[in-house]
Amino acid sequence: MSGLKLDETMVGKGHSVPAHAMERETIHRHVARGRDLRAEHIAQWGRSVARTWASLFRGPSRLLTPSKDARKRMTTLAQH
C-alpha cells in the first residue's frame, strides 16, 4: 500500500495534496506532463535500441560482401 489516503492525490515526488484542492487545469497539466515524460523515455529507449542494432549490422553490404581473402580465392578459382 502506498500510504495515500483516498482523498489525496500525488503531485510530485512524495508530495500529496487533498484531491478536492486541485483544480481541473492543474490535474490536466500534471497528466500531460506525465505523458510527455513517458513518451520521451520511450523515444530515448527506441533510439538506444536503434543505435545498438546499427552497431551490430552496419548495413547489408557489410554482411554480404566477401572479405578480401575470399574474393582473392574466388578470382583464383575462376582463373583455373
Residue pairs with C-beta under 8 A, 6 or more apart in sequence:
4 10
4 16
7 18
7 19
7 20
8 16
8 17
8 18
8 19
9 16
9 17
9 18
9 19
9 22
9 27
10 16
11 17
11 22
11 30
57 63
66 74
